[in-house]
Amino acid sequence: QLAARGFFAPVVEPRLRRPVSVPGAWAKLSLTPLRAPAPAPRLGEHTAAVLRDWASPRAGAPPPADSATRAANRRRPFDGLRVVDFAWVATGPLTGRLLADHGADVIRLESARRLDPGRTLTPWAEGKAGPNRSQGFANYNASKRSMALDLAKPEARDLARRLIATADVVVESFSAGTTARWGLDWATLSRDHPRLIYLSSCQQGQTGPHAHYRGYGSLAAALAGFYSVTGWPDREPAMIYGAYTDFVAHHFASAAVLAALDHRRRTGLGQHIDLSQLESSLHFLAPEILEYTVNGRVEPARGNADPRMAPHGVYPCRSADGERWCAIVCEDDAQWHALLEAMGKPEWALDPRLRTAAGRKAHEAALDARLAEWTATQSAGALAERLQAAGVAAGVAQSCADLHQDPGLTARRAFAWIEHPEMGRTPYETWAFRMGEDSAPRRAPLLGEHTREVLTQVLGLSPDEIARLIAADVFV
C-alpha cells in the first residue's frame, strides 16, 4: 500500500553519498502537493541567504494596524466559514471541531439508523449508555450543529448536496468509494462547486490496493509498527492506549485544510485532500524508520529504557491510595551526580562503575532495582518537585483524575466544564494554544438537534417541503 502510493521518498544525504528512504508526503493535495523531502541543512548553511533577506527592503510591508483593523482582528479566525462534517469517530470530527471552536459553522450529518460509532463509546455519563451520553463523542464534536439525515435515501443525498453547495469545507472519513456511490464525492461535487475544499481522512487513503480496507486507529497503529517498539522485549507487543493514529492524524488534517483555505483565498480554487491516517502517523516513527533505512537495524521494544541514558524509567513511590509512580531520567553525568545528592549518596550509588553513562547503562538492571527501593520510600509528587529543583528530569505518572487537579493545566484552562441536556455538567478538552480570542467550546449537539434549524435557516425549506420529507422518513 505504501509503495503504491509512493509514500517513502528518496533523499540524497551528502555524507552518506546514497539515497535514503524517508517518510514522505503526509497528505495528497490535488492542487498544492507537498514538496518532496530534502536533506536537513548543515549548521549555518543558510545564514548568508537569511541575512540578505533581512537586509532587503520589505516590499509591501503592511502599515501599522489602525483601531478598525485591530477590531476586525478580534473576530475568530473562521467566522463565516461553513463546514459539512460527515466523518466518523475521531480524526475527521476533531478536525471539524478545531474549525468550529474558532468560529466556523460546522454541521454534522449523521443518522440513528447507522450510528456514528463514536456515540457508542465509553465513558457514558453515570454509566448509562445512549447515543447522546458518550463523553468521548461530545469531546470530539463540541461547538457543532447536528442534522439527522439517512443518506441511504435519495432525498437525503439531494439535501446533502444542497447543503454542501452552501459550504466551504467538507470532511468525510468513509472508506474509498463510499461517497462516490452516493454522488457526494469530490469529483462530482467540484464540478458545480470549484471553491469547495474536500478532506477525505480514511485509514489508508483513497488509492492503492488497501484503500478499501476499513478500520480504526488501533488497527492503523498496528499496521504502522507502533506496537513492535512498545512494551518489553521479553513480552508480547503492547498496544498504545486508544486509537493512537486518530489522535495524531487530525493535526495533519487540520494543517492541510488551513493550507487549502489559504490557497483558495489567493486563487479562488478549492481542492481535494487525501489524507491517510497510516501515512501521517508514520512520521512519529521517523527515527525508527531511519535507523533501518540508514543503518539496517530494526529497533527493538525496550520498555522504558533508552539506548544511551540510565537511569531512564518509571519507579514506584509511597502511596496510601494505590500505586503511584515517578519517571526519572538522567541525561548526563551532571544529572546523575545531582540525583546522588538528592538520594543522600547511598553507598551502592557510589560504585565507580556508575560514574559514566556507559557504566550505568551496562549495569542498568541492578541500578533500576536499587533506585526503585529508594523511590518506594518517597511520595511521588514531592520527589518529582525535589528532583526538578536539583536539575534532574522527573515527573509524576499522572492518572486521568490527576489531570483535572493539575495546577498547570488548571491555569491554562485545559478543561471546560459545560452543561449538557442528558449528561449534566461534563468536561471538554480545550486546545493547547491560544490565539487571543475566546475559543471556549460549546456543548456537543444531541443527535439531530439542529435538523429543523438547518432545513429552514440554511436551506430555506418550506413547512410543506419539510413535512413531505418527514413522511419519506429522511430525518432519522
C-alpha positions in Angstrom: 0.0 0.0 0.0 2.7 2.4 0.9 4.7 1.6 -2.2 1.7 2.0 -4.5 1.0 5.5 -3.0 4.7 6.4 -3.3 4.9 7.3 0.4 8.6 6.8 1.0 10.8 9.4 -0.7 14.5 9.1 -1.5 16.7 11.8 0.0 20.3 12.0 -1.0 22.3 12.7 2.2 25.7 14.1 1.1 27.6 12.4 4.0 26.2 9.0 3.1 26.6 9.5 -0.7 23.5 7.4 -1.4 19.7 7.9 -1.4 17.9 7.2 1.9 14.2 6.4 2.1 12.4 8.8 4.4 8.7 9.3 5.3 7.3 11.5 2.6 4.1 13.5 1.9 1.7 13.0 4.8 -1.3 14.1 2.6 -2.0 14.4 -1.1 -3.4 17.8 -2.0 -4.8 17.9 -5.6 -3.6 21.4 -6.4 -0.8 22.1 -4.0 1.1 18.9 -3.4 3.6 18.8 -0.6 7.2 19.4 -1.6 9.5 16.3 -1.7 11.7 16.0 1.4 15.2 17.5 1.2 18.3 16.8 3.2 18.5 18.5 6.6 20.5 21.7 6.4 24.1 21.8 7.6 24.8 24.0 10.6 24.7 27.6 9.4 24.2 26.6 5.7 21.6 29.4 5.1 22.9 32.1 7.3 24.1 34.3 4.4 20.8 33.9 2.5 18.8 34.8 5.6 20.9 37.9 6.3 20.5 39.0 2.7 16.7 38.7 3.0 16.7 40.7 6.2 18.8 43.4 4.6 16.5 43.8 1.6 13.6 46.3 1.8 10.4 44.6 2.6 8.2 45.4 -0.4 4.6 45.7 0.6 5.1 45.6 4.3 1.8 46.3 6.0 1.2 49.6 7.7 0.6 49.7 11.4 -2.8 48.5 12.3 -5.5 51.1 13.0 -8.3 50.7 15.5 -10.7 49.3 12.9 -8.2 46.7 11.8 -7.5 45.7 15.4 -11.2 45.4 16.0 -11.6 43.2 12.9 -8.7 41.0 14.1 -10.6 40.2 17.2 -13.0 38.2 15.2 -12.5 34.4 15.4 -10.3 33.1 12.6 -13.1 31.0 10.9 -16.1 33.3 11.4 -18.3 33.0 8.3 -16.9 29.6 7.2 -19.3 26.7 6.8 -18.2 23.0 7.1 -20.3 19.9 6.4 -18.9 17.1 8.5 -19.9 13.5 8.0 -16.8 12.0 9.3 -16.9 9.3 12.0 -15.2 8.7 15.4 -12.2 10.9 15.9 -9.8 12.2 13.2 -12.4 13.9 11.0 -14.6 15.1 13.9 -11.6 16.6 15.7 -10.6 18.4 12.5 -14.1 19.8 12.3 -14.1 20.7 16.0 -10.9 22.9 15.5 -12.8 24.9 12.9 -16.0 25.0 15.0 -14.3 26.2 18.2 -12.7 29.0 16.2 -15.8 30.4 14.6 -16.9 28.0 11.7 -20.4 26.8 11.4 -19.8 23.1 11.4 -22.9 20.9 10.6 -22.7 17.2 11.3 -24.7 14.9 9.0 -25.5 11.7 10.9 -28.2 9.1 11.3 -29.6 7.0 14.1 -30.1 4.2 11.5 -26.3 3.9 11.2 -25.0 5.5 14.3 -21.5 7.1 14.4 -19.5 4.5 16.4 -18.2 7.5 18.5 -21.7 7.8 20.0 -21.4 4.2 21.3 -18.1 4.6 23.1 -17.5 4.9 26.8 -17.3 6.8 29.1 -21.0 7.3 29.4 -22.4 9.8 31.8 -23.4 8.0 35.0 -22.5 4.7 33.3 -25.8 4.8 31.2 -25.4 4.1 27.5 -27.2 6.2 25.0 -26.5 8.0 21.7 -26.3 11.3 23.5 -24.4 10.1 26.5 -20.8 9.4 25.2 -18.4 11.9 26.6 -15.8 10.9 24.0 -18.2 11.8 21.2 -19.1 15.0 23.0 -15.5 16.0 23.3 -14.7 15.4 19.6 -17.8 17.2 18.4 -18.1 20.2 20.6 -19.4 23.5 19.1 -21.1 21.8 16.1 -24.7 21.5 14.9 -26.2 18.1 14.2 -28.6 17.3 11.4 -30.2 13.8 11.3 -30.1 12.6 7.7 -30.4 9.0 6.4 -28.0 9.1 3.4 -29.3 5.7 2.3 -32.3 7.6 0.9 -32.1 9.6 -2.4 -33.9 12.5 -0.9 -31.4 12.7 1.9 -28.5 12.7 -0.6 -30.1 15.5 -2.5 -30.4 17.6 0.7 -26.8 16.8 1.5 -25.8 18.1 -2.0 -27.8 21.3 -1.4 -26.2 21.8 1.9 -22.7 21.3 0.6 -23.4 23.9 -2.1 -23.5 26.4 0.8 -20.3 25.1 2.4 -16.6 25.9 2.2 -15.3 22.6 3.5 -16.4 19.0 3.6 -14.9 16.5 6.0 -15.5 12.8 5.5 -13.8 9.6 6.6 -15.5 6.7 4.8 -13.5 4.0 3.0 -12.6 4.8 -0.5 -15.5 4.7 -3.0 -18.3 5.2 -0.5 -19.1 8.8 -1.1 -18.8 8.2 -4.9 -21.7 5.7 -4.7 -23.8 8.5 -3.1 -22.7 11.1 -5.6 -21.2 13.1 -2.7 -17.5 12.6 -3.7 -15.1 15.4 -4.6 -15.1 14.6 -8.4 -18.9 15.0 -8.5 -19.3 18.0 -6.2 -16.5 20.1 -7.5 -18.0 20.3 -11.0 -20.5 22.8 -9.7 -18.5 24.0 -6.7 -14.9 24.6 -7.7 -14.2 26.6 -4.4 -15.0 23.5 -2.3 -12.3 22.1 -0.1 -12.9 18.4 0.5 -11.0 16.4 3.1 -11.0 12.6 2.9 -9.4 11.1 6.0 -9.8 7.3 5.9 -7.4 4.8 7.3 -5.1 4.1 4.4 -6.0 6.8 1.8 -8.1 6.9 -1.4 -5.8 4.9 -3.7 -3.7 1.7 -3.5 -4.5 -1.9 -3.0 -5.7 -1.5 0.6 -7.7 1.7 0.0 -11.0 -0.2 0.6 -9.9 -1.7 3.9 -11.9 -0.3 6.8 -10.7 0.0 10.4 -10.0 2.2 13.4 -6.9 3.9 14.7 -5.9 1.0 16.9 -5.6 -1.1 13.7 -3.7 1.6 11.9 -1.2 1.9 14.8 -0.5 -1.8 14.5 -0.1 -1.6 10.7 2.3 1.4 11.2 4.5 -0.6 13.5 4.0 1.2 16.8 3.2 -2.0 18.6 6.5 -3.5 17.6 8.5 -0.9 19.5 6.2 -0.5 22.6 6.2 -2.9 25.5 9.1 -5.0 26.8 11.5 -7.2 24.8 10.5 -10.4 26.7 6.7 -9.9 26.4 4.1 -9.7 23.7 3.7 -6.3 21.9 2.0 -3.7 24.0 -0.8 -1.6 22.4 -0.6 2.1 22.7 -3.7 3.3 24.6 -6.6 4.1 22.4 -6.9 4.7 18.7 -3.5 6.4 18.5 -3.4 7.3 14.8 -6.7 9.2 15.2 -5.2 11.4 17.9 -2.2 12.4 15.8 -3.6 12.4 12.2 -6.1 15.1 12.9 -3.3 17.6 13.4 -2.0 16.9 9.9 -5.6 17.1 8.5 -6.1 20.5 10.1 -2.9 21.8 8.7 -3.8 20.6 5.2 -7.3 22.2 5.5 -5.7 25.5 6.6 -3.2 25.4 3.7 -6.0 24.7 1.3 -8.1 27.6 2.7 -5.1 29.9 2.3 -4.6 28.8 -1.3 -8.3 29.4 -2.0 -8.0 32.9 -0.5 -5.3 33.7 -3.1 -6.6 31.8 -6.1 -10.4 31.2 -5.6 -9.9 27.5 -6.1 -10.8 24.6 -3.8 -9.1 21.2 -3.8 -9.3 17.6 -2.6 -7.2 16.5 0.3 -6.4 12.7 0.5 -5.1 12.0 4.0 -4.1 8.5 5.2 -4.0 8.0 8.9 -1.4 5.4 8.4 0.9 7.6 6.4 0.6 10.7 8.6 1.2 8.8 11.8 4.3 7.1 10.4 6.1 10.5 10.8 6.1 9.8 14.5 8.2 6.7 13.8 10.7 8.5 11.7 13.7 7.8 13.9 12.9 4.1 13.9 12.4 4.1 10.1 15.7 5.9 9.6 17.5 3.5 11.9 16.6 0.8 9.4 17.0 2.7 6.1 20.3 4.3 7.1 21.9 1.6 9.4 19.9 -1.6 8.6 18.9 -2.1 12.2 15.3 -2.8 13.4 14.6 -1.1 16.6 13.5 -3.5 19.4 11.0 -2.9 22.1 12.8 -1.6 25.2 10.1 -0.9 27.7 11.0 2.4 29.4 14.7 2.0 28.7 16.7 4.4 26.4 19.6 3.3 24.1 22.1 5.6 25.9 20.6 7.1 29.1 20.4 5.4 32.5 18.6 5.6 34.8 15.7 6.1 32.4 12.5 4.7 33.8 9.3 4.9 35.9 9.8 4.0 39.5 7.3 3.0 42.3 6.6 5.5 45.1 4.9 5.5 48.5 1.2 6.0 48.4 -1.8 5.4 50.7 -4.3 5.2 47.9 -3.0 2.7 45.3 0.1 2.7 43.0 2.0 5.9 42.4 5.0 6.2 40.1 7.6 8.8 39.3 9.5 9.0 36.0 13.2 9.8 36.4 15.8 10.4 33.7 19.5 11.2 33.9 20.6 12.7 30.6 24.2 13.1 31.6 26.7 12.6 34.4 25.9 16.0 35.9 22.3 14.9 36.4 23.4 11.6 37.8 25.5 13.4 40.4 22.5 15.7 41.3 20.4 12.5 41.8 23.1 11.1 44.1 22.9 14.3 46.2 19.1 14.0 46.4 19.4 10.4 47.5 21.9 11.3 50.2 24.8 9.5 48.4 23.9 5.9 49.3 26.9 3.5 49.3 25.6 1.4 46.4 25.3 4.5 44.1 29.0 5.4 44.7 30.1 2.3 42.8 32.8 3.6 40.4 31.1 1.6 37.6 28.2 4.0 37.8 30.2 7.2 37.3 29.7 7.3 33.5 26.7 6.9 31.3 28.2 3.8 29.6 28.8 2.2 33.0 25.3 2.9 34.2 23.9 1.5 31.0 25.9 -1.7 31.4 24.6 -2.2 34.9 21.1 -0.8 34.3 19.1 -3.7 35.8 20.8 -3.5 39.1 20.7 0.3 39.2 17.0 0.3 38.5 16.3 -2.2 41.3 18.2 -0.2 43.9 16.7 3.1 42.7 13.2 1.6 43.0 14.0 0.6 46.6 14.7 4.2 47.4 11.8 5.8 45.4 9.4 3.4 47.2 10.1 5.3 50.4 9.2 8.7 48.7 6.0 10.5 47.8 5.8 10.8 44.0 4.7 14.5 43.9 7.3 15.7 46.5 10.0 13.6 44.9 9.4 15.0 41.4 9.5 18.6 42.7 12.7 17.9 44.6 14.4 16.3 41.7 13.3 19.0 39.3 14.7 21.7 41.6 18.0 19.8 41.6 18.1 19.8 37.8 17.0 16.1 37.3 14.3 15.4 34.8 11.4 13.9 36.8 7.6 13.8 36.7 4.7 12.1 38.3 3.0 9.4 36.2 -0.4 11.1 36.5 -3.8 9.4 36.2 -6.7 10.9 34.3 -8.1 12.1 37.6 -4.8 13.8 38.4 -5.0 15.8 35.2 -8.1 17.6 36.5 -6.2 18.7 39.6 -3.0 19.6 37.8 -2.2 23.3 38.6 -0.5 23.9 35.3 -3.5 22.5 33.3 -5.9 24.4 35.6 -4.0 27.7 35.0 -4.2 27.0 31.2 -7.9 26.3 31.3 -7.2 22.9 29.7 -10.8 21.7 30.6 -14.0 23.5 30.1 -17.0 22.2 32.2 -20.2 22.6 30.2 -23.9 21.7 30.9 -25.4 19.1 28.6 -29.1 18.2 28.4 -28.6 14.5 29.0 -25.2 14.3 30.7 -25.2 17.3 33.0 -22.0 19.1 33.7 -19.2 17.4 31.9 -15.6 18.3 30.9 -14.4 19.2 27.4 -10.7 19.5 26.4 -9.7 22.9 25.2 -6.9 23.5 22.6 -3.3 23.6 23.7 -2.8 27.0 22.0 -4.5 30.4 22.4 -4.9 33.0 19.6 -6.1 35.9 21.6 -9.8 35.2 21.2 -12.1 33.2 23.4 -12.2 29.8 21.8 -14.0 28.0 24.7 -16.1 25.2 23.2 -19.9 25.0 23.2 -21.5 21.7 24.3 -21.8 18.9 21.8 -25.1 18.5 19.9 -27.8 15.9 20.5 -28.4 13.6 17.6 -30.4 15.6 15.0 -30.9 18.5 17.4 -30.5 21.2 14.7 -32.2 19.4 11.8 -35.2 21.8 11.5 -32.9 24.8 12.1 -30.7 23.8 9.2 -33.6 23.0 6.9 -35.3 26.4 7.5 -32.4 28.8 8.1 -29.7 27.3 5.8 -31.7 25.5 3.1 -34.8 27.7 3.2 -37.3 24.8 3.0 -40.9 25.5 3.5 -43.1 23.7 6.1 -44.8 21.7 3.3 -41.4 20.5 1.9 -40.2 19.5 5.4 -43.5 17.6 6.1 -43.1 15.7 2.8 -39.5 14.7 3.7 -40.6 13.7 7.2 -43.2 11.4 5.6 -40.4 9.9 3.5 -38.6 9.1 6.7 -35.5 11.0 5.7 -34.6 12.6 9.1 -33.7 9.6 11.1 
